[in-house]
């Protein structure tokens, strides 16, 4: 039983920190605490990412509408997530440092498919699914050299900013956040902020740190818009569901 416990703890820390905590009982070691916190945050983010965009998916499906969601923004976001996932996987970074991108990529691809489907193009939705699956295989199946993935990762910052800020512009133009899910927006912001710390601690990769910093800024802009347009969306919904007032009947005058 002790061996199983040790194996589990070694998923969260290295042998040196295990000895510090469980052999020397040195619970105040700063480096080991930061490493353990980072690993715990990483797995927590991965667990949260399994459902982070599900509220957005269910909102679109329930309303049978993707109104207010920019397909351009979704596709750019998906490309950036996929490149980041492939770059981390090929580099051999710990799964706790990037595993959330696998679930985010899947959910973002589903959102793009739904936007196309409810936009009246089921054929394009199927074609998109096939094309995206092929792209993932090319990037992660050993067909793309690491140097090209590094170049693509370098473009992630402007792609992320362009994608998220184009959604922000769509919100501004519509005066509403439409079918955007507030839960999803705030979870994405929290996750990207936490990933700055885990990237510093677990990979030290400057490209990943800059990417998550940029993602946090862009997610913050959209999250602030959700707060700003919250009452506006409620008022529009109330106005659309309010029963129309019947005109008063004119009373007939008697001679």
Backbone bond lengths (Angstrom), bond angles and torsions (degrees), N, CA, C in turn:
res aa  C-N    CA-C-N  psi(-1)  N-CA   C-N-CA  omega(-1)  CA-C   N-CA-C  phi
1 X - - - 1.462 - - 1.529 111.01 -
2 X 1.374 113.84 -38.14 1.463 119.58 179.14 1.524 110.07 -63.03
3 X 1.351 116.24 -40.06 1.468 120.66 -179.73 1.528 111.24 -63.36
4 X 1.351 116.40 -40.70 1.458 119.55 178.14 1.524 110.83 -64.45
5 X 1.344 115.50 -39.23 1.462 119.61 178.41 1.516 111.44 -64.34
6 X 1.335 115.94 -39.41 1.465 119.85 179.18 1.528 110.87 -66.93
7 X 1.343 116.30 -41.46 1.469 119.99 178.77 1.523 111.35 -60.98
8 X 1.338 115.14 -40.40 1.468 119.00 179.01 1.521 110.74 -64.69
9 X 1.339 116.87 -45.41 1.463 120.44 -178.72 1.526 111.97 -65.19
10 X 1.349 116.43 -30.08 1.465 118.98 178.99 1.526 112.66 -72.47
11 X 1.353 117.08 -12.12 1.460 119.55 169.94 1.525 110.30 -72.58
12 X 1.338 115.80 -25.29 1.458 121.11 -175.76 1.522 113.21 -99.51
13 X 1.321 117.26 -19.47 1.468 120.46 -177.76 1.522 109.84 -151.61
14 X 1.323 116.49 163.85 1.458 119.47 178.58 1.535 110.06 -85.40
15 X 1.339 115.33 176.00 1.473 121.53 -176.12 1.524 111.47 -61.20
16 X 1.328 116.03 -37.67 1.464 120.55 -178.56 1.527 111.01 -62.36
17 X 1.340 116.04 -45.58 1.467 119.48 -178.98 1.529 110.94 -71.50
18 X 1.331 116.78 -32.25 1.472 119.54 176.56 1.533 109.86 -61.05
19 X 1.318 115.57 -44.57 1.468 119.60 178.99 1.525 110.65 -64.86
20 X 1.336 116.70 -38.71 1.477 120.75 179.47 1.529 110.31 -59.41
21 X 1.345 115.95 -46.00 1.457 120.83 -174.79 1.529 113.39 -79.50
22 X 1.343 117.10 -44.68 1.463 120.51 -168.07 1.529 114.53 -106.99
23 X 1.343 117.52 -8.79 1.468 120.48 176.33 1.529 109.68 -109.90
24 X 1.354 115.46 -52.25 1.472 120.21 -179.61 1.527 112.39 -87.91
25 X 1.353 116.63 -13.41 1.469 122.31 -177.84 1.522 112.41 55.71
26 X 1.315 114.88 36.19 1.472 121.56 175.79 1.534 107.45 -92.20
27 X 1.331 115.86 91.80 1.465 120.79 -175.02 1.517 112.95 -88.46
28 X 1.343 117.51 0.49 1.463 120.53 -175.83 1.527 112.96 -107.69
29 X 1.328 116.86 12.66 1.462 119.87 179.79 1.533 109.86 -69.32
30 X 1.343 116.59 119.19 1.465 121.50 -174.04 1.513 113.89 -66.33
31 X 1.330 117.18 -43.84 1.467 120.67 -177.97 1.527 111.30 -63.34
32 X 1.327 116.12 -43.20 1.467 119.46 -179.50 1.523 111.16 -68.76
33 X 1.331 116.72 -35.18 1.470 119.36 178.55 1.522 110.50 -64.61
34 X 1.338 116.59 -44.19 1.472 120.25 179.56 1.525 110.77 -63.90
35 X 1.346 116.36 -40.34 1.469 120.17 179.56 1.528 110.88 -64.91
36 X 1.340 116.38 -42.43 1.466 120.82 179.83 1.524 110.99 -67.26
37 X 1.338 116.03 -41.27 1.468 120.41 178.21 1.527 110.64 -62.54
38 X 1.326 116.20 -42.94 1.457 120.75 179.71 1.522 111.41 -62.82
39 X 1.337 115.66 -44.79 1.463 120.00 -179.61 1.531 110.77 -64.64
40 X 1.333 115.75 -42.37 1.458 119.91 177.96 1.512 112.25 -63.52
41 X 1.341 116.43 -42.84 1.465 120.85 176.71 1.521 110.65 -62.01
42 X 1.335 115.35 -41.61 1.463 120.12 -178.85 1.517 111.98 -59.71
43 X 1.337 116.36 -48.10 1.465 119.61 179.52 1.525 111.23 -69.78
44 X 1.342 116.68 -31.75 1.461 120.09 176.02 1.519 111.71 -65.02
45 X 1.340 115.74 -41.28 1.465 120.37 177.84 1.522 110.74 -64.63
46 X 1.342 115.97 -41.17 1.467 119.90 178.45 1.526 110.35 -61.74
47 X 1.348 116.65 -44.15 1.469 120.27 178.96 1.529 110.49 -61.47
48 X 1.338 116.49 -41.84 1.463 120.13 179.36 1.512 112.90 -68.96
49 X 1.337 116.03 -31.72 1.463 119.99 -176.89 1.526 112.65 -68.48
50 X 1.344 116.45 -19.73 1.464 119.78 178.92 1.529 110.58 -60.17
51 X 1.344 116.03 -30.38 1.461 120.63 -175.93 1.529 113.61 -120.15
52 X 1.341 117.64 2.97 1.469 119.07 -169.09 1.531 113.64 -60.63
53 X 1.328 117.93 -36.15 1.461 119.77 -179.11 1.527 113.32 -104.45
54 X 1.331 115.86 4.66 1.471 119.60 177.85 1.529 111.64 -62.25
55 X 1.370 119.27 -41.15 1.476 118.02 175.92 1.520 112.72 -57.21
56 X 1.348 116.60 -37.35 1.464 119.93 178.42 1.526 111.11 -66.84
57 X 1.330 116.05 -42.53 1.471 121.12 -179.70 1.533 110.56 -64.07
58 X 1.334 116.19 -46.21 1.469 119.56 -178.48 1.521 111.45 -67.23
59 X 1.335 116.95 -33.01 1.466 119.96 179.12 1.518 110.66 -65.91
60 X 1.335 116.93 -42.05 1.467 120.69 177.80 1.520 110.33 -65.23
61 X 1.337 116.16 -46.55 1.466 120.42 -177.52 1.523 111.95 -65.15
62 X 1.344 116.40 -40.16 1.464 119.99 -178.65 1.520 111.79 -66.36
63 X 1.328 116.47 -39.04 1.466 120.92 -178.99 1.526 112.77 -88.14
64 X 1.368 115.38 -8.25 1.470 120.39 -176.15 1.536 111.14 50.20
65 X 1.321 113.50 42.03 1.469 119.60 -177.67 1.520 109.36 -156.90
66 X 1.327 115.96 143.37 1.468 121.74 174.78 1.523 109.29 -116.26
67 X 1.314 116.14 29.93 1.466 121.52 -178.22 1.526 110.66 -56.62
68 X 1.325 115.52 133.58 1.455 120.91 177.11 1.513 114.79 86.08
69 X 1.337 117.43 -6.20 1.471 120.30 179.79 1.528 109.12 -98.09
70 X 1.308 115.62 122.98 1.461 121.40 -177.86 1.533 110.05 -81.14
71 X 1.331 116.56 115.55 1.467 120.59 178.00 1.525 110.45 -62.75
72 X 1.313 116.69 -37.46 1.467 121.66 177.60 1.524 110.18 -58.36
73 X 1.340 116.34 -45.58 1.456 121.45 179.39 1.525 111.28 -63.86
74 X 1.334 116.98 -43.75 1.465 121.75 -179.07 1.530 110.46 -62.18
75 X 1.334 116.69 -43.99 1.472 120.48 -178.37 1.527 111.83 -66.97
76 X 1.332 117.14 -39.98 1.463 119.87 177.11 1.528 110.39 -64.99
77 X 1.334 115.83 -42.44 1.462 120.57 177.94 1.522 110.28 -60.77
78 X 1.316 116.46 -43.55 1.466 121.27 -179.63 1.524 110.87 -63.83
79 X 1.316 117.33 -42.96 1.467 121.10 179.24 1.526 110.35 -61.22
80 X 1.350 116.63 -44.99 1.457 121.01 -179.03 1.523 111.19 -63.65
81 X 1.326 116.93 -43.38 1.471 121.11 179.03 1.524 110.62 -62.81
82 X 1.331 116.15 -43.25 1.465 120.84 -176.86 1.525 111.66 -66.40
83 X 1.326 116.80 -43.16 1.463 120.89 177.98 1.526 110.33 -62.55
84 X 1.329 115.72 -43.19 1.467 120.55 179.36 1.525 110.75 -61.96
85 X 1.330 116.89 -42.31 1.461 122.06 178.51 1.532 110.53 -62.05
86 X 1.327 116.53 -47.27 1.459 120.78 -178.79 1.528 111.47 -65.15
87 X 1.335 116.44 -42.29 1.468 121.69 179.58 1.524 110.69 -60.27
88 X 1.330 117.00 -44.71 1.469 121.93 -179.05 1.528 111.03 -68.43
89 X 1.337 115.84 -41.50 1.464 120.52 -178.77 1.531 111.26 -64.49
90 X 1.322 116.76 -47.26 1.466 120.93 -178.04 1.525 110.85 -67.81
91 X 1.351 117.15 -32.33 1.462 120.94 178.36 1.516 112.55 -73.02
92 X 1.336 116.92 -15.26 1.454 120.35 -179.64 1.515 114.26 77.48
93 X 1.346 117.22 24.66 1.457 120.36 177.34 1.529 109.89 -66.72
94 X 1.353 118.03 153.87 1.473 120.36 178.89 1.530 110.97 -57.27
95 X 1.336 115.87 142.30 1.468 120.53 -179.04 1.523 111.59 -58.79
96 X 1.340 116.37 -31.89 1.461 120.27 -179.84 1.532 111.91 -64.92
97 X 1.342 117.07 -18.05 1.464 120.82 -178.69 1.523 113.14 -88.83
98 X 1.344 117.55 -14.63 1.469 117.73 -176.12 1.538 113.82 -147.27
99 X 1.332 118.55 -1.49 1.465 120.97 -173.04 1.512 114.51 -58.20
100 X 1.343 116.42 -27.60 1.471 118.94 -179.89 1.522 112.30 -63.19
101 X 1.343 116.73 -27.29 1.467 118.82 -177.58 1.530 111.68 -66.72
102 X 1.338 117.22 -26.70 1.467 119.89 178.04 1.531 110.30 -64.45
103 X 1.331 116.40 -44.47 1.467 120.38 179.56 1.530 111.27 -72.95
104 X 1.336 116.32 -36.41 1.464 119.86 178.04 1.527 110.78 -65.61
105 X 1.331 116.04 -38.78 1.466 119.90 179.43 1.530 110.37 -62.89
106 X 1.334 116.57 -45.93 1.463 120.77 -179.93 1.526 111.22 -60.44
107 X 1.337 116.31 -46.50 1.464 120.08 -177.69 1.530 112.02 -69.61
108 X 1.335 117.18 -37.08 1.459 120.15 178.26 1.523 110.72 -66.83
109 X 1.343 116.33 -37.15 1.472 120.31 176.77 1.527 110.56 -63.72
110 X 1.328 116.99 -39.27 1.467 120.58 177.34 1.527 110.75 -63.43
111 X 1.340 116.57 -41.00 1.472 120.28 178.15 1.525 110.49 -61.59
112 X 1.340 117.17 -44.40 1.469 120.77 178.72 1.527 110.53 -61.05
113 X 1.328 117.00 -41.22 1.468 120.99 178.43 1.533 110.88 -62.46
114 X 1.343 116.11 -41.71 1.464 120.30 -179.77 1.523 111.97 -67.74
115 X 1.328 115.98 -38.05 1.474 119.61 177.69 1.526 109.96 -61.40
116 X 1.333 116.33 -43.19 1.463 120.37 177.87 1.529 111.32 -67.12
117 X 1.328 115.85 -42.73 1.468 120.20 -176.99 1.522 111.49 -64.78
118 X 1.335 116.62 -48.87 1.469 119.51 -179.36 1.524 112.14 -77.79
119 X 1.329 115.13 -8.87 1.466 118.92 172.41 1.518 111.68 -83.45
120 X 1.331 116.40 0.41 1.465 121.27 175.36 1.503 114.90 95.28
121 X 1.343 117.22 17.87 1.460 119.16 -177.87 1.527 110.29 -131.75
122 X 1.334 116.89 79.54 1.464 121.07 -179.86 1.528 111.54 -67.63
123 X 1.335 117.56 -32.45 1.468 120.93 179.15 1.526 110.57 -65.39
124 X 1.334 116.44 -42.54 1.464 120.20 177.92 1.529 110.81 -64.91
125 X 1.333 116.01 -34.30 1.458 120.61 178.74 1.531 110.60 -62.40
126 X 1.333 116.83 -43.62 1.471 121.49 178.51 1.531 110.65 -66.59
127 X 1.336 116.05 -43.00 1.467 120.86 179.95 1.528 110.89 -63.30
128 X 1.320 115.54 -39.08 1.468 120.38 178.31 1.530 110.48 -61.45
129 X 1.325 116.31 -44.51 1.471 121.11 -179.44 1.529 110.95 -59.81
130 X 1.323 116.60 -45.28 1.465 120.66 -179.95 1.523 111.01 -65.88
131 X 1.333 116.75 -43.26 1.459 121.00 -179.30 1.520 112.30 -65.12
132 X 1.324 116.17 -40.70 1.467 119.20 -179.64 1.529 111.28 -68.17
133 X 1.318 117.09 -39.84 1.466 120.81 177.73 1.525 111.00 -60.04
134 X 1.335 115.85 -40.88 1.471 120.50 178.21 1.529 111.17 -65.16
135 X 1.347 116.64 -39.06 1.469 120.67 179.21 1.524 111.32 -63.29
136 X 1.330 117.27 -43.38 1.466 121.37 179.70 1.533 110.05 -61.36
137 X 1.335 116.66 -41.57 1.471 120.22 179.47 1.525 111.07 -63.76
138 X 1.318 116.64 -41.82 1.470 120.64 -178.78 1.531 110.50 -65.44
139 X 1.323 117.28 -40.35 1.461 120.96 -176.42 1.527 112.88 -76.01
140 X 1.336 117.06 -35.86 1.456 119.88 -172.79 1.528 114.07 -109.52
141 X 1.329 116.93 -5.41 1.458 120.23 -176.70 1.511 114.41 -91.96
142 X 1.331 117.79 14.74 1.464 121.29 178.64 1.520 113.98 85.32
143 X 1.340 117.12 8.31 1.467 120.39 -179.48 1.529 113.01 -89.66
144 X 1.345 116.31 -14.88 1.469 120.56 -177.81 1.520 109.51 -112.01
145 X 1.332 118.97 119.63 1.473 121.22 178.77 1.525 111.49 -61.32
146 X 1.323 116.28 150.51 1.457 122.00 -177.48 1.527 112.08 -59.74
147 X 1.343 117.68 -34.54 1.464 119.53 -177.21 1.529 111.31 -64.51
148 X 1.331 116.73 -32.14 1.471 119.98 177.14 1.524 111.10 -74.85
149 X 1.334 115.67 -33.75 1.459 118.86 176.11 1.526 110.66 -67.41
150 X 1.331 116.54 -35.07 1.460 120.98 176.96 1.521 110.58 -64.02
151 X 1.329 116.08 -41.96 1.477 120.25 177.69 1.530 109.90 -63.46
152 X 1.335 115.60 -45.22 1.472 120.01 179.65 1.526 110.81 -62.75
153 X 1.342 116.72 -39.09 1.462 120.66 178.16 1.528 110.48 -63.45
154 X 1.328 116.69 -33.40 1.462 120.56 177.40 1.519 112.62 -64.24
155 X 1.330 116.61 -29.60 1.466 120.74 178.04 1.534 112.03 -82.07
156 X 1.325 116.61 -6.89 1.464 120.14 -176.59 1.530 112.88 -62.88
157 X 1.328 116.60 -35.87 1.468 119.56 -177.76 1.534 111.28 -62.29
158 X 1.353 118.96 -55.53 1.475 117.25 177.68 1.527 113.01 -64.13
159 X 1.341 117.23 -32.75 1.473 120.01 178.94 1.526 110.47 -65.69
160 X 1.335 116.70 -45.38 1.460 120.39 178.59 1.523 111.34 -61.05
161 X 1.332 115.33 -46.17 1.465 119.41 -179.10 1.523 111.12 -63.99
162 X 1.331 116.20 -44.24 1.461 119.80 179.74 1.516 111.11 -63.42
163 X 1.339 116.68 -43.29 1.459 120.53 -178.49 1.518 112.42 -63.98
164 X 1.333 117.01 -51.05 1.465 120.86 -177.67 1.527 111.58 -68.39
165 X 1.338 116.13 -40.42 1.462 118.57 -177.54 1.520 111.86 -74.03
166 X 1.340 117.39 -23.85 1.470 118.67 173.49 1.520 110.06 -69.58
167 X 1.348 116.86 -34.41 1.462 120.13 173.44 1.525 110.29 -66.23
168 X 1.331 115.98 -39.47 1.462 119.89 178.01 1.536 110.51 -63.29
169 X 1.332 116.59 -38.53 1.468 120.20 178.08 1.526 110.78 -66.80
170 X 1.341 116.49 -39.58 1.469 120.60 176.76 1.526 110.13 -60.89
171 X 1.331 117.00 -42.16 1.461 120.82 177.60 1.527 111.01 -61.72
172 X 1.332 115.42 -44.01 1.468 120.51 -179.45 1.523 111.19 -64.07
173 X 1.328 116.34 -42.25 1.463 120.66 -179.08 1.526 111.23 -66.21
174 X 1.338 116.19 -37.85 1.468 120.20 -179.71 1.520 113.03 -82.32
175 X 1.336 116.14 -15.48 1.456 119.21 -175.26 1.505 112.14 66.15
176 X 1.349 116.19 26.35 1.458 121.72 -174.57 1.529 108.67 -165.94
177 X 1.343 115.92 156.09 1.465 119.57 175.53 1.523 111.70 -94.62
178 X 1.341 117.70 4.41 1.459 122.02 173.03 1.516 112.66 55.34
179 X 1.351 116.35 -127.65 1.462 121.68 -177.15 1.530 113.49 -89.72
180 X 1.342 117.30 12.82 1.464 119.31 176.62 1.525 109.99 -65.50
181 X 1.327 115.90 137.22 1.463 121.36 179.40 1.521 109.88 -90.27
182 X 1.339 116.55 124.37 1.466 121.09 179.05 1.528 110.67 -62.67
183 X 1.336 116.87 -40.00 1.471 121.21 -179.47 1.523 110.18 -59.38
184 X 1.337 115.83 -46.56 1.464 120.35 -179.93 1.523 111.14 -62.18
185 X 1.331 117.51 -44.46 1.474 121.22 -177.76 1.524 111.34 -60.66
186 X 1.328 117.32 -44.32 1.463 120.56 -177.51 1.529 111.72 -73.68
187 X 1.324 117.44 -33.44 1.461 119.95 176.55 1.527 111.05 -67.97
188 X 1.328 116.66 -38.48 1.464 120.09 177.28 1.522 110.89 -64.29
189 X 1.334 117.23 -40.11 1.461 120.99 178.53 1.529 110.27 -63.47
190 X 1.328 117.07 -47.15 1.465 120.74 -179.54 1.529 111.03 -62.32
191 X 1.324 116.42 -42.10 1.460 120.34 -179.31 1.519 113.00 -65.00
192 X 1.336 116.79 -43.00 1.468 119.74 -178.63 1.533 111.23 -68.09
193 X 1.341 117.34 -34.74 1.469 120.16 177.03 1.527 110.57 -66.21
194 X 1.342 116.39 -44.19 1.470 119.88 179.44 1.525 111.15 -65.16
195 X 1.331 116.93 -32.47 1.472 120.91 -178.27 1.535 112.07 -68.19
196 X 1.320 118.25 -23.42 1.466 119.84 175.97 1.530 108.78 -61.06
197 X 1.333 115.80 -46.37 1.471 120.84 -179.82 1.524 111.43 -65.72
198 X 1.341 117.08 -46.75 1.464 119.17 -177.16 1.527 111.48 -65.77
199 X 1.334 117.14 -33.38 1.470 120.27 178.79 1.525 110.82 -67.92
200 X 1.328 116.17 -40.80 1.470 120.07 177.21 1.526 110.11 -62.32
201 X 1.328 115.73 -43.94 1.464 121.20 -173.83 1.527 112.98 -75.56
202 X 1.334 117.72 -42.10 1.465 120.25 -169.52 1.523 114.73 -98.15
203 X 1.333 117.96 -27.58 1.467 118.96 -177.03 1.522 112.49 -118.74
204 X 1.324 117.61 -35.98 1.460 120.49 -175.03 1.509 112.88 66.08
205 X 1.341 116.62 11.77 1.465 121.82 -177.43 1.528 109.44 -79.75
206 X 1.349 116.42 115.14 1.462 120.36 -175.95 1.527 112.24 -61.69
207 X 1.331 116.38 -34.59 1.453 120.25 -179.09 1.527 110.96 -64.23
208 X 1.334 116.36 -41.48 1.458 120.30 179.03 1.529 111.01 -67.53
209 X 1.322 117.29 -39.74 1.465 121.36 -179.74 1.525 110.50 -63.64
210 X 1.339 116.59 -45.05 1.469 121.20 179.71 1.534 110.10 -64.85
211 X 1.334 115.67 -39.98 1.469 120.25 -179.67 1.516 111.11 -61.91
212 X 1.343 117.22 -46.64 1.467 119.98 -179.71 1.524 111.84 -69.46
213 X 1.339 116.67 -32.16 1.466 119.34 175.94 1.523 111.45 -63.98
214 X 1.328 115.82 -43.59 1.461 120.69 178.09 1.525 111.42 -66.22
215 X 1.329 115.61 -40.28 1.463 120.47 178.45 1.527 110.91 -62.56
216 X 1.330 116.62 -39.68 1.470 120.69 179.04 1.524 111.13 -62.83
217 X 1.333 116.36 -42.47 1.469 120.28 178.60 1.529 111.13 -61.51
218 X 1.339 116.01 -47.42 1.461 120.31 -178.17 1.532 111.38 -66.02
219 X 1.342 116.79 -40.81 1.467 120.20 177.57 1.525 111.57 -64.57
220 X 1.337 116.27 -33.72 1.462 120.64 178.33 1.527 110.83 -64.70
221 X 1.332 116.80 -41.53 1.472 120.59 179.26 1.528 110.81 -59.85
222 X 1.342 117.08 -46.78 1.471 120.83 -179.33 1.522 110.48 -67.25
223 X 1.343 117.75 -40.03 1.468 120.91 179.36 1.527 110.97 -62.94
224 X 1.325 117.21 -39.58 1.467 120.74 177.61 1.527 110.94 -65.29
225 X 1.324 116.61 -35.78 1.462 120.21 176.49 1.529 111.39 -65.28
226 X 1.335 116.11 -38.74 1.466 119.96 177.62 1.524 109.98 -58.61
227 X 1.338 116.01 -43.55 1.468 120.28 177.90 1.525 110.96 -65.89
228 X 1.324 116.60 -42.53 1.472 121.24 -176.28 1.523 111.67 -65.56
229 X 1.342 116.54 -41.73 1.465 120.39 -176.34 1.533 113.23 -91.86
230 X 1.333 117.08 5.38 1.468 120.46 -175.60 1.526 111.73 -56.73
231 X 1.346 116.31 -53.54 1.469 120.05 -178.84 1.517 111.84 -68.24
232 X 1.338 115.99 -33.88 1.471 119.93 178.90 1.521 110.93 -61.50
233 X 1.345 116.83 -43.65 1.470 120.90 179.35 1.527 111.26 -65.55
234 X 1.347 116.26 -38.71 1.458 119.57 179.30 1.528 111.28 -64.27
235 X 1.351 115.46 -42.01 1.460 119.62 -179.13 1.522 111.47 -65.94
236 X 1.347 116.65 -39.80 1.465 119.99 178.54 1.519 111.33 -64.65
237 X 1.356 115.64 -39.88 1.455 119.36 -179.84 1.527 110.85 -67.06
238 X 1.350 115.91 -39.96 1.465 120.09 179.68 1.515 111.03 -65.68
239 X 1.340 116.21 -39.06 1.464 120.79 -179.72 1.524 111.40 -66.79
240 X 1.352 116.32 -36.00 1.464 119.70 -177.98 1.524 112.36 -74.90
241 X 1.352 117.01 -25.41 1.466 120.11 -178.17 1.524 113.20 -97.15
242 X 1.350 116.45 -9.92 1.462 119.73 -179.22 1.519 110.30 -68.59
243 X 1.345 118.25 136.17 1.471 120.11 179.12 1.511 111.90 -66.92
244 X 1.313 114.99 141.26 1.471 119.49 -179.29 1.523 109.94 -70.49
245 X 1.339 115.77 139.00 1.462 120.32 179.96 1.517 110.30 -76.29
246 X 1.322 114.25 132.61 1.464 118.38 178.47 1.523 109.50 -80.18
247 X 1.334 117.08 137.86 1.467 119.23 178.62 1.519 110.16 -66.09
248 X 1.318 115.53 141.07 1.455 119.97 179.36 1.522 110.24 -68.42
249 X 1.338 115.26 136.61 1.494 119.71 178.53 1.521 109.09 -73.96
250 X 1.339 114.69 136.39 1.468 119.78 179.42 1.513 109.38 -74.50
251 X 1.326 117.10 133.98 1.467 121.07 178.26 1.524 110.20 -78.29
252 X 1.310 113.85 136.72 1.479 118.16 -179.60 1.513 110.26 -78.48
253 X 1.318 115.03 135.36 1.466 120.02 177.86 1.527 109.36 -85.71
254 X 1.324 115.59 136.28 1.482 120.04 176.72 1.510 110.07 -99.55
255 X 1.300 114.79 142.04 1.472 118.50 -179.61 1.510 110.31 -72.55
